[in-house]
Amino acid sequence: MSSLQKAECPYCGDSWEIDLDAPEISDQDRIELSEQRVAQVVCTDCLDLHLHD
C-alpha cells in the first residue's frame, strides 16, 4: 500500500501527490517529508530552470 503525501513546488506553486514508499526516496527524505503537512519538493520544470546552468 502506498503512502501518499501532498507536495508543492516552492518556485511555481504547482502541487501533486508523491508516494513516500517509492524506491527513489531515501529513508532520511521519507522521514523529513512525512513530518511536513505539505512537502516542499522542486518540480521537474523548475529543477531544469533554477538548478542548471
mmCIF file as Biopython writes it, N, C-alpha, C and O atoms, coordinates in Angstrom:
data_model
#
loop_
_atom_site.group_PDB
_atom_site.id
_atom_site.type_symbol
_atom_site.label_atom_id
_atom_site.label_alt_id
_atom_site.label_comp_id
_atom_site.label_asym_id
_atom_site.label_entity_id
_atom_site.label_seq_id
_atom_site.pdbx_PDB_ins_code
_atom_site.Cartn_x
_atom_site.Cartn_y
_atom_site.Cartn_z
_atom_site.occupancy
_atom_site.B_iso_or_equiv
_atom_site.auth_seq_id
_atom_site.auth_asym_id
_atom_site.pdbx_PDB_model_num
ATOM 1   N N  . MET A ? 1  ? 0.838  -1.185 0.000   1.0 0.0 1  A 1 
ATOM 2   C CA . MET A ? 1  ? 0.000  0.000  0.000   1.0 0.0 1  A 1 
ATOM 3   C C  . MET A ? 1  ? 0.880  1.244  0.000   1.0 0.0 1  A 1 
ATOM 4   O O  . MET A ? 1  ? 1.863  1.313  0.738   1.0 0.0 1  A 1 
ATOM 5   N N  . SER A ? 2  ? 0.535  2.210  -0.811  1.0 0.0 2  A 1 
ATOM 6   C CA . SER A ? 2  ? 1.351  3.408  -0.915  1.0 0.0 2  A 1 
ATOM 7   C C  . SER A ? 2  ? 0.978  4.426  0.160   1.0 0.0 2  A 1 
ATOM 8   O O  . SER A ? 2  ? -0.141 4.444  0.672   1.0 0.0 2  A 1 
ATOM 9   N N  . SER A ? 3  ? 1.940  5.258  0.477   1.0 0.0 3  A 1 
ATOM 10  C CA . SER A ? 3  ? 1.753  6.311  1.463   1.0 0.0 3  A 1 
ATOM 11  C C  . SER A ? 3  ? 1.871  7.644  0.733   1.0 0.0 3  A 1 
ATOM 12  O O  . SER A ? 3  ? 2.976  8.133  0.500   1.0 0.0 3  A 1 
ATOM 13  N N  . LEU A ? 4  ? 0.724  8.235  0.370   1.0 0.0 4  A 1 
ATOM 14  C CA . LEU A ? 4  ? 0.732  9.457  -0.423  1.0 0.0 4  A 1 
ATOM 15  C C  . LEU A ? 4  ? 0.839  10.693 0.461   1.0 0.0 4  A 1 
ATOM 16  O O  . LEU A ? 4  ? 0.260  10.749 1.546   1.0 0.0 4  A 1 
ATOM 17  N N  . GLN A ? 5  ? 1.586  11.678 -0.019  1.0 0.0 5  A 1 
ATOM 18  C CA . GLN A ? 5  ? 1.805  12.940 0.689   1.0 0.0 5  A 1 
ATOM 19  C C  . GLN A ? 5  ? 1.610  14.066 -0.318  1.0 0.0 5  A 1 
ATOM 20  O O  . GLN A ? 5  ? 2.064  13.962 -1.457  1.0 0.0 5  A 1 
ATOM 21  N N  . LYS A ? 6  ? 0.949  15.128 0.086   1.0 0.0 6  A 1 
ATOM 22  C CA . LYS A ? 6  ? 0.804  16.280 -0.793  1.0 0.0 6  A 1 
ATOM 23  C C  . LYS A ? 6  ? 2.157  16.976 -0.899  1.0 0.0 6  A 1 
ATOM 24  O O  . LYS A ? 6  ? 2.841  17.183 0.103   1.0 0.0 6  A 1 
ATOM 25  N N  . ALA A ? 7  ? 2.531  17.332 -2.120  1.0 0.0 7  A 1 
ATOM 26  C CA . ALA A ? 7  ? 3.785  18.033 -2.383  1.0 0.0 7  A 1 
ATOM 27  C C  . ALA A ? 7  ? 3.480  19.330 -3.115  1.0 0.0 7  A 1 
ATOM 28  O O  . ALA A ? 7  ? 2.504  19.427 -3.859  1.0 0.0 7  A 1 
ATOM 29  N N  . GLU A ? 8  ? 4.333  20.327 -2.891  1.0 0.0 8  A 1 
ATOM 30  C CA . GLU A ? 8  ? 4.168  21.614 -3.554  1.0 0.0 8  A 1 
ATOM 31  C C  . GLU A ? 8  ? 5.544  22.140 -3.937  1.0 0.0 8  A 1 
ATOM 32  O O  . GLU A ? 8  ? 6.486  22.066 -3.149  1.0 0.0 8  A 1 
ATOM 33  N N  . CYS A ? 9  ? 5.654  22.671 -5.151  1.0 0.0 9  A 1 
ATOM 34  C CA . CYS A ? 9  ? 6.908  23.251 -5.617  1.0 0.0 9  A 1 
ATOM 35  C C  . CYS A ? 9  ? 7.052  24.651 -5.010  1.0 0.0 9  A 1 
ATOM 36  O O  . CYS A ? 9  ? 6.148  25.474 -5.148  1.0 0.0 9  A 1 
ATOM 37  N N  . PRO A ? 10 ? 8.175  24.929 -4.343  1.0 0.0 10 A 1 
ATOM 38  C CA . PRO A ? 10 ? 8.365  26.245 -3.735  1.0 0.0 10 A 1 
ATOM 39  C C  . PRO A ? 10 ? 8.590  27.359 -4.760  1.0 0.0 10 A 1 
ATOM 40  O O  . PRO A ? 10 ? 8.490  28.534 -4.409  1.0 0.0 10 A 1 
ATOM 41  N N  . TYR A ? 11 ? 8.891  27.019 -6.016  1.0 0.0 11 A 1 
ATOM 42  C CA . TYR A ? 11 ? 9.137  28.022 -7.046  1.0 0.0 11 A 1 
ATOM 43  C C  . TYR A ? 11 ? 7.859  28.442 -7.766  1.0 0.0 11 A 1 
ATOM 44  O O  . TYR A ? 11 ? 7.564  29.634 -7.860  1.0 0.0 11 A 1 
ATOM 45  N N  . CYS A ? 12 ? 7.096  27.469 -8.276  1.0 0.0 12 A 1 
ATOM 46  C CA . CYS A ? 12 ? 5.934  27.812 -9.104  1.0 0.0 12 A 1 
ATOM 47  C C  . CYS A ? 12 ? 4.599  27.576 -8.404  1.0 0.0 12 A 1 
ATOM 48  O O  . CYS A ? 12 ? 3.565  28.053 -8.873  1.0 0.0 12 A 1 
ATOM 49  N N  . GLY A ? 13 ? 4.608  26.842 -7.285  1.0 0.0 13 A 1 
ATOM 50  C CA . GLY A ? 13 ? 3.382  26.605 -6.535  1.0 0.0 13 A 1 
ATOM 51  C C  . GLY A ? 13 ? 2.556  25.430 -7.021  1.0 0.0 13 A 1 
ATOM 52  O O  . GLY A ? 13 ? 1.507  25.147 -6.444  1.0 0.0 13 A 1 
ATOM 53  N N  . ASP A ? 14 ? 2.996  24.730 -8.072  1.0 0.0 14 A 1 
ATOM 54  C CA . ASP A ? 14 ? 2.270  23.533 -8.520  1.0 0.0 14 A 1 
ATOM 55  C C  . ASP A ? 14 ? 2.217  22.524 -7.382  1.0 0.0 14 A 1 
ATOM 56  O O  . ASP A ? 14 ? 3.143  22.432 -6.575  1.0 0.0 14 A 1 
ATOM 57  N N  . SER A ? 15 ? 1.120  21.767 -7.326  1.0 0.0 15 A 1 
ATOM 58  C CA . SER A ? 15 ? 1.009  20.750 -6.282  1.0 0.0 15 A 1 
ATOM 59  C C  . SER A ? 15 ? 0.616  19.421 -6.902  1.0 0.0 15 A 1 
ATOM 60  O O  . SER A ? 15 ? -0.007 19.373 -7.963  1.0 0.0 15 A 1 
ATOM 61  N N  . TRP A ? 16 ? 0.986  18.350 -6.230  1.0 0.0 16 A 1 
ATOM 62  C CA . TRP A ? 16 ? 0.710  16.996 -6.667  1.0 0.0 16 A 1 
ATOM 63  C C  . TRP A ? 16 ? 0.885  16.089 -5.463  1.0 0.0 16 A 1 
ATOM 64  O O  . TRP A ? 16 ? 1.211  16.561 -4.374  1.0 0.0 16 A 1 
ATOM 65  N N  . GLU A ? 17 ? 0.676  14.813 -5.641  1.0 0.0 17 A 1 
ATOM 66  C CA . GLU A ? 17 ? 0.899  13.848 -4.567  1.0 0.0 17 A 1 
ATOM 67  C C  . GLU A ? 17 ? 2.127  13.023 -4.896  1.0 0.0 17 A 1 
ATOM 68  O O  . GLU A ? 17 ? 2.357  12.649 -6.046  1.0 0.0 17 A 1 
ATOM 69  N N  . ILE A ? 18 ? 2.913  12.744 -3.865  1.0 0.0 18 A 1 
ATOM 70  C CA . ILE A ? 18 ? 4.076  11.881 -4.033  1.0 0.0 18 A 1 
ATOM 71  C C  . ILE A ? 18 ? 3.873  10.633 -3.181  1.0 0.0 18 A 1 
ATOM 72  O O  . ILE A ? 18 ? 3.210  10.670 -2.145  1.0 0.0 18 A 1 
ATOM 73  N N  . ASP A ? 19 ? 4.448  9.548  -3.631  1.0 0.0 19 A 1 
ATOM 74  C CA . ASP A ? 19 ? 4.374  8.277  -2.917  1.0 0.0 19 A 1 
ATOM 75  C C  . ASP A ? 19 ? 5.628  8.149  -2.058  1.0 0.0 19 A 1 
ATOM 76  O O  . ASP A ? 19 ? 6.724  7.953  -2.583  1.0 0.0 19 A 1 
ATOM 77  N N  . LEU A ? 20 ? 5.471  8.258  -0.749  1.0 0.0 20 A 1 
ATOM 78  C CA . LEU A ? 20 ? 6.619  8.181  0.153   1.0 0.0 20 A 1 
ATOM 79  C C  . LEU A ? 20 ? 7.250  6.798  0.179   1.0 0.0 20 A 1 
ATOM 80  O O  . LEU A ? 20 ? 8.367  6.637  0.671   1.0 0.0 20 A 1 
ATOM 81  N N  . ASP A ? 21 ? 6.548  5.798  -0.344  1.0 0.0 21 A 1 
ATOM 82  C CA . ASP A ? 21 ? 7.097  4.448  -0.385  1.0 0.0 21 A 1 
ATOM 83  C C  . ASP A ? 21 ? 7.858  4.162  -1.683  1.0 0.0 21 A 1 
ATOM 84  O O  . ASP A ? 21 ? 8.335  3.047  -1.892  1.0 0.0 21 A 1 
ATOM 85  N N  . ALA A ? 22 ? 7.969  5.166  -2.550  1.0 0.0 22 A 1 
ATOM 86  C CA . ALA A ? 22 ? 8.688  4.971  -3.809  1.0 0.0 22 A 1 
ATOM 87  C C  . ALA A ? 22 ? 10.157 4.666  -3.527  1.0 0.0 22 A 1 
ATOM 88  O O  . ALA A ? 22 ? 10.748 5.256  -2.623  1.0 0.0 22 A 1 
ATOM 89  N N  . PRO A ? 23 ? 10.750 3.750  -4.293  1.0 0.0 23 A 1 
ATOM 90  C CA . PRO A ? 23 ? 12.134 3.336  -4.018  1.0 0.0 23 A 1 
ATOM 91  C C  . PRO A ? 23 ? 13.164 4.453  -4.198  1.0 0.0 23 A 1 
ATOM 92  O O  . PRO A ? 23 ? 14.245 4.382  -3.614  1.0 0.0 23 A 1 
ATOM 93  N N  . GLU A ? 24 ? 12.856 5.477  -4.989  1.0 0.0 24 A 1 
ATOM 94  C CA . GLU A ? 24 ? 13.833 6.552  -5.201  1.0 0.0 24 A 1 
ATOM 95  C C  . GLU A ? 24 ? 13.892 7.556  -4.048  1.0 0.0 24 A 1 
ATOM 96  O O  . GLU A ? 24 ? 14.739 8.449  -4.057  1.0 0.0 24 A 1 
ATOM 97  N N  . ILE A ? 25 ? 13.017 7.424  -3.069  1.0 0.0 25 A 1 
ATOM 98  C CA . ILE A ? 25 ? 13.033 8.313  -1.905  1.0 0.0 25 A 1 
ATOM 99  C C  . ILE A ? 25 ? 13.832 7.637  -0.795  1.0 0.0 25 A 1 
ATOM 100 O O  . ILE A ? 25 ? 13.511 6.527  -0.370  1.0 0.0 25 A 1 
ATOM 101 N N  . SER A ? 26 ? 14.883 8.327  -0.328  1.0 0.0 26 A 1 
ATOM 102 C CA . SER A ? 26 ? 15.731 7.751  0.715   1.0 0.0 26 A 1 
ATOM 103 C C  . SER A ? 26 ? 14.975 7.696  2.042   1.0 0.0 26 A 1 
ATOM 104 O O  . SER A ? 26 ? 13.969 8.382  2.227   1.0 0.0 26 A 1 
ATOM 105 N N  . ASP A ? 27 ? 15.471 6.877  2.953   1.0 0.0 27 A 1 
ATOM 106 C CA . ASP A ? 27 ? 14.834 6.764  4.269   1.0 0.0 27 A 1 
ATOM 107 C C  . ASP A ? 27 ? 14.821 8.103  4.987   1.0 0.0 27 A 1 
ATOM 108 O O  . ASP A ? 27 ? 13.822 8.464  5.609   1.0 0.0 27 A 1 
ATOM 109 N N  . GLN A ? 28 ? 15.929 8.847  4.909   1.0 0.0 28 A 1 
ATOM 110 C CA . GLN A ? 28 ? 16.016 10.153 5.575   1.0 0.0 28 A 1 
ATOM 111 C C  . GLN A ? 28 ? 15.006 11.128 4.967   1.0 0.0 28 A 1 
ATOM 112 O O  . GLN A ? 28 ? 14.309 11.831 5.699   1.0 0.0 28 A 1 
ATOM 113 N N  . ASP A ? 29 ? 14.921 11.175 3.635   1.0 0.0 29 A 1 
ATOM 114 C CA . ASP A ? 29 ? 13.950 12.051 2.979   1.0 0.0 29 A 1 
ATOM 115 C C  . ASP A ? 29 ? 12.525 11.649 3.343   1.0 0.0 29 A 1 
ATOM 116 O O  . ASP A ? 29 ? 11.673 12.513 3.549   1.0 0.0 29 A 1 
ATOM 117 N N  . ARG A ? 30 ? 12.261 10.352 3.424   1.0 0.0 30 A 1 
ATOM 118 C CA . ARG A ? 30 ? 10.930 9.855  3.763   1.0 0.0 30 A 1 
ATOM 119 C C  . ARG A ? 30 ? 10.510 10.351 5.153   1.0 0.0 30 A 1 
ATOM 120 O O  . ARG A ? 30 ? 9.366  10.761 5.353   1.0 0.0 30 A 1 
ATOM 121 N N  . ILE A ? 31 ? 11.436 10.309 6.098   1.0 0.0 31 A 1 
ATOM 122 C CA . ILE A ? 31 ? 11.146 10.777 7.456   1.0 0.0 31 A 1 
ATOM 123 C C  . ILE A ? 31 ? 10.869 12.279 7.452   1.0 0.0 31 A 1 
ATOM 124 O O  . ILE A ? 31 ? 9.885  12.732 8.038   1.0 0.0 31 A 1 
ATOM 125 N N  . GLU A ? 32 ? 11.738 13.053 6.791   1.0 0.0 32 A 1 
ATOM 126 C CA . GLU A ? 32 ? 11.564 14.505 6.754   1.0 0.0 32 A 1 
ATOM 127 C C  . GLU A ? 32 ? 10.272 14.905 6.048   1.0 0.0 32 A 1 
ATOM 128 O O  . GLU A ? 32 ? 9.556  15.784 6.526   1.0 0.0 32 A 1 
ATOM 129 N N  . LEU A ? 33 ? 9.968  14.274 4.926   1.0 0.0 33 A 1 
ATOM 130 C CA . LEU A ? 33 ? 8.766  14.615 4.168   1.0 0.0 33 A 1 
ATOM 131 C C  . LEU A ? 33 ? 7.500  14.237 4.927   1.0 0.0 33 A 1 
ATOM 132 O O  . LEU A ? 33 ? 6.502  14.956 4.866   1.0 0.0 33 A 1 
ATOM 133 N N  . SER A ? 34 ? 7.532  13.118 5.637   1.0 0.0 34 A 1 
ATOM 134 C CA . SER A ? 34 ? 6.333  12.677 6.347   1.0 0.0 34 A 1 
ATOM 135 C C  . SER A ? 34 ? 6.000  13.587 7.529   1.0 0.0 34 A 1 
ATOM 136 O O  . SER A ? 34 ? 4.859  13.607 7.991   1.0 0.0 34 A 1 
ATOM 137 N N  . GLU A ? 35 ? 6.986  14.341 8.022   1.0 0.0 35 A 1 
ATOM 138 C CA . GLU A ? 35 ? 6.759  15.258 9.137   1.0 0.0 35 A 1 
ATOM 139 C C  . GLU A ? 35 ? 6.138  16.578 8.683   1.0 0.0 35 A 1 
ATOM 140 O O  . GLU A ? 35 ? 5.685  17.361 9.518   1.0 0.0 35 A 1 
ATOM 141 N N  . GLN A ? 36 ? 6.111  16.833 7.389   1.0 0.0 36 A 1 
ATOM 142 C CA . GLN A ? 36 ? 5.566  18.070 6.850   1.0 0.0 36 A 1 
ATOM 143 C C  . GLN A ? 36 ? 4.118  17.855 6.425   1.0 0.0 36 A 1 
ATOM 144 O O  . GLN A ? 36 ? 3.767  16.799 5.899   1.0 0.0 36 A 1 
ATOM 145 N N  . ARG A ? 37 ? 3.279  18.866 6.657   1.0 0.0 37 A 1 
ATOM 146 C CA . ARG A ? 37 ? 1.885  18.776 6.194   1.0 0.0 37 A 1 
ATOM 147 C C  . ARG A ? 37 ? 1.852  18.792 4.669   1.0 0.0 37 A 1 
ATOM 148 O O  . ARG A ? 37 ? 1.127  18.012 4.051   1.0 0.0 37 A 1 
ATOM 149 N N  . VAL A ? 38 ? 2.634  19.674 4.069   1.0 0.0 38 A 1 
ATOM 150 C CA . VAL A ? 38 ? 2.808  19.736 2.619   1.0 0.0 38 A 1 
ATOM 151 C C  . VAL A ? 38 ? 4.306  19.709 2.347   1.0 0.0 38 A 1 
ATOM 152 O O  . VAL A ? 38 ? 5.036  20.607 2.767   1.0 0.0 38 A 1 
ATOM 153 N N  . ALA A ? 39 ? 4.756  18.686 1.652   1.0 0.0 39 A 1 
ATOM 154 C CA . ALA A ? 39 ? 6.183  18.544 1.370   1.0 0.0 39 A 1 
ATOM 155 C C  . ALA A ? 39 ? 6.607  19.570 0.318   1.0 0.0 39 A 1 
ATOM 156 O O  . ALA A ? 39 ? 5.938  19.730 -0.703  1.0 0.0 39 A 1 
ATOM 157 N N  . GLN A ? 40 ? 7.702  20.251 0.566   1.0 0.0 40 A 1 
ATOM 158 C CA . GLN A ? 40 ? 8.254  21.201 -0.391  1.0 0.0 40 A 1 
ATOM 159 C C  . GLN A ? 40 ? 9.232  20.445 -1.289  1.0 0.0 40 A 1 
ATOM 160 O O  . GLN A ? 40 ? 10.328 20.078 -0.865  1.0 0.0 40 A 1 
ATOM 161 N N  . VAL A ? 41 ? 8.816  20.218 -2.536  1.0 0.0 41 A 1 
ATOM 162 C CA . VAL A ? 41 ? 9.611  19.461 -3.494  1.0 0.0 41 A 1 
ATOM 163 C C  . VAL A ? 41 ? 9.663  20.253 -4.797  1.0 0.0 41 A 1 
ATOM 164 O O  . VAL A ? 41 ? 8.625  20.669 -5.312  1.0 0.0 41 A 1 
ATOM 165 N N  . VAL A ? 42 ? 10.858 20.464 -5.329  1.0 0.0 42 A 1 
ATOM 166 C CA . VAL A ? 42 ? 11.002 21.198 -6.586  1.0 0.0 42 A 1 
ATOM 167 C C  . VAL A ? 42 ? 10.520 20.305 -7.731  1.0 0.0 42 A 1 
ATOM 168 O O  . VAL A ? 42 ? 10.969 19.167 -7.869  1.0 0.0 42 A 1 
ATOM 169 N N  . CYS A ? 43 ? 9.596  20.833 -8.557  1.0 0.0 43 A 1 
ATOM 170 C CA . CYS A ? 43 ? 9.081  20.065 -9.693  1.0 0.0 43 A 1 
ATOM 171 C C  . CYS A ? 43 ? 10.151 19.978 -10.781 1.0 0.0 43 A 1 
ATOM 172 O O  . CYS A ? 43 ? 11.125 20.730 -10.757 1.0 0.0 43 A 1 
ATOM 173 N N  . THR A ? 44 ? 9.972  19.069 -11.725 1.0 0.0 44 A 1 
ATOM 174 C CA . THR A ? 44 ? 10.988 18.852 -12.754 1.0 0.0 44 A 1 
ATOM 175 C C  . THR A ? 44 ? 11.169 20.069 -13.649 1.0 0.0 44 A 1 
ATOM 176 O O  . THR A ? 44 ? 12.290 20.350 -14.073 1.0 0.0 44 A 1 
ATOM 177 N N  . ASP A ? 45 ? 10.093 20.803 -13.950 1.0 0.0 45 A 1 
ATOM 178 C CA . ASP A ? 45 ? 10.225 22.001 -14.786 1.0 0.0 45 A 1 
ATOM 179 C C  . ASP A ? 45 ? 11.090 23.047 -14.101 1.0 0.0 45 A 1 
ATOM 180 O O  . ASP A ? 45 ? 11.984 23.618 -14.726 1.0 0.0 45 A 1 
ATOM 181 N N  . CYS A ? 46 ? 10.834 23.304 -12.821 1.0 0.0 46 A 1 
ATOM 182 C CA . CYS A ? 46 ? 11.605 24.305 -12.077 1.0 0.0 46 A 1 
ATOM 183 C C  . CYS A ? 46 ? 13.025 23.810 -11.803 1.0 0.0 46 A 1 
ATOM 184 O O  . CYS A ? 46 ? 13.961 24.608 -11.751 1.0 0.0 46 A 1 
ATOM 185 N N  . LEU A ? 47 ? 13.185 22.515 -11.629 1.0 0.0 47 A 1 
ATOM 186 C CA . LEU A ? 47 ? 14.518 21.953 -11.433 1.0 0.0 47 A 1 
ATOM 187 C C  . LEU A ? 47 ? 15.388 22.289 -12.643 1.0 0.0 47 A 1 
ATOM 188 O O  . LEU A ? 47 ? 16.543 22.688 -12.494 1.0 0.0 47 A 1 
ATOM 189 N N  . ASP A ? 48 ? 14.828 22.124 -13.837 1.0 0.0 48 A 1 
ATOM 190 C CA . ASP A ? 48 ? 15.560 22.456 -15.067 1.0 0.0 48 A 1 
ATOM 191 C C  . ASP A ? 48 ? 15.868 23.945 -15.148 1.0 0.0 48 A 1 
ATOM 192 O O  . ASP A ? 48 ? 16.960 24.328 -15.566 1.0 0.0 48 A 1 
ATOM 193 N N  . LEU A ? 49 ? 14.909 24.795 -14.749 1.0 0.0 49 A 1 
ATOM 194 C CA . LEU A ? 49 ? 15.078 26.240 -14.859 1.0 0.0 49 A 1 
ATOM 195 C C  . LEU A ? 49 ? 16.025 26.818 -13.803 1.0 0.0 49 A 1 
ATOM 196 O O  . LEU A ? 49 ? 16.841 27.684 -14.121 1.0 0.0 49 A 1 
ATOM 197 N N  . HIS A ? 50 ? 15.932 26.363 -12.580 1.0 0.0 50 A 1 
ATOM 198 C CA . HIS A ? 50 ? 16.625 27.010 -11.467 1.0 0.0 50 A 1 
ATOM 199 C C  . HIS A ? 50 ? 17.955 26.356 -11.066 1.0 0.0 50 A 1 
ATOM 200 O O  . HIS A ? 50 ? 18.817 27.020 -10.490 1.0 0.0 50 A 1 
ATOM 201 N N  . LEU A ? 51 ? 18.121 25.102 -11.356 1.0 0.0 51 A 1 
ATOM 202 C CA . LEU A ? 51 ? 19.293 24.417 -10.819 1.0 0.0 51 A 1 
ATOM 203 C C  . LEU A ? 51 ? 20.291 23.968 -11.886 1.0 0.0 51 A 1 
ATOM 204 O O  . LEU A ? 51 ? 21.220 23.216 -11.593 1.0 0.0 51 A 1 
ATOM 205 N N  . HIS A ? 52 ? 20.100 24.420 -13.106 1.0 0.0 52 A 1 
ATOM 206 C CA . HIS A ? 52 ? 21.056 24.095 -14.163 1.0 0.0 52 A 1 
ATOM 207 C C  . HIS A ? 52 ? 21.608 25.375 -14.767 1.0 0.0 52 A 1 
ATOM 208 O O  . HIS A ? 52 ? 20.957 26.420 -14.750 1.0 0.0 52 A 1 
ATOM 209 N N  . ASP A ? 53 ? 22.809 25.278 -15.296 1.0 0.0 53 A 1 
ATOM 210 C CA . ASP A ? 53 ? 23.438 26.457 -15.931 1.0 0.0 53 A 1 
ATOM 211 C C  . ASP A ? 53 ? 22.710 26.876 -17.172 1.0 0.0 53 A 1 
ATOM 212 O O  . ASP A ? 53 ? 23.104 27.843 -17.823 1.0 0.0 53 A 1 
#
